[in-house]
Amino acid sequence: MQVSKWGNSLAIRIPASVTEALQLKEGDDIEVVVADTRMFAIRRQPSRDELLAQLKAYRGRLPADFIFDRDEANERETELS
């Protein structure tokens, strides 16, 4: 990949193999993360529907003996403030 000037910014072209692997299409949001001093990673940000699907899938994964205590949760939030 080559870094090019694009207005006041620098830009790179993402190779087709990367766009296919990440299932990117025009208009998708991505996140570029610095992995090391000379390395970075590209991640496709999940869509709203994908995030909702992940939340729905997570619901059944709490331990069987888990009990939500609203008072305890409120106490912890007060301690953090």
Residue, then its C-alpha position, 0 to 999 in steps of 0.5 A: m500500500q502507498v500513502s497518498k495526499w488527500g486534501n490536508s490528510l493522508a490516505i491509503r487504499i485498502p486492498a481488495s483482499v482486505t475488503e473481502a476478508l472484512q466484508l467491507k462495502e462503500g459507506d461502512d465505518i471502520e476503526v484503525v488501531v495502532a498495534d505497534t510502532r510500525m503496525f496497525a489493524i483495521r476493524r469493521q465496526p459492527s452495524r446496529d443490527e449486528l450489535l443487537a444480535q450480539l446482545k440477544a445472543y449474550r442474554g443466555r450466558l449468565p451463570a444459572d445462580f446469577i441474581f441482579d440486585r438493583d440496590e447493590a448496583n446503585e451502591r456501586e455506582t454511587e461509590l464510583s462517582 
